[in-house]
Amino acid sequence: MVRTAGNDLEEAYLEFMGELEEYYEKETAKAEDRAKPSQRKLPPKQKDPGTFTVPF
């Protein structure tokens, strides 16, 4: 009887770890998708305009 209980616990543990791994993979993919827009390329740097006046 103890052996059966041990097998049941082992099966439950393996199932839980599988579900946990799936959840982790999904969340990691979501985080990578959210990070993509922030990795857009910046516009090229412009030359220094020198002096300028501000109209008012």
N, C-alpha and C positions, 0 to 999 in steps of 0.2 A: 504494500500500500504506500509506503514512503517513496518507493521508486516511482510510482505513478504520479504522486504529488510533485516530485522533483521534475519529472518530464513535463507536467502541465505548466509548472513555473518557467521552465526553460522555453517552452513554446510561446508562452505569454511574453516573456522577455524578448525573444527574437522578433515576435510580431511588433511589439512596442518599438524596438530599435529600428525596424524597417519603416514604420510610420514616421518616426522621428527623423530619419534620414530623408524621406520624401519631403517632409515639411521643410527641413533645412534647405534642400535643393530648390524648392519653390520660392522660399523667402530670399535666397541668394540671387535667384534670377530676377525677382522683382526689384531688389536693390540695384542690380546692375542696370536694369532698364531705366530706373529713376536717375541714375548717374549719367547716362548718355547725353541728355540735353546740356548739362553743364560742361561737357567736354567739347562743345562746338569750337571751331577755330575762331580766334579773334580777328577783327579786321586789321589790315596792315597799318603799321605805325606811320603817321603823317609827318612831314618835315615841320620844323619849327617855323611859325609864321613871322617871327621877328617882332616888330612893334605893330600895334594896332590901336585904333581908337574905338571907344564905345559910344555910340550916339545916344543922346538923352534929350 
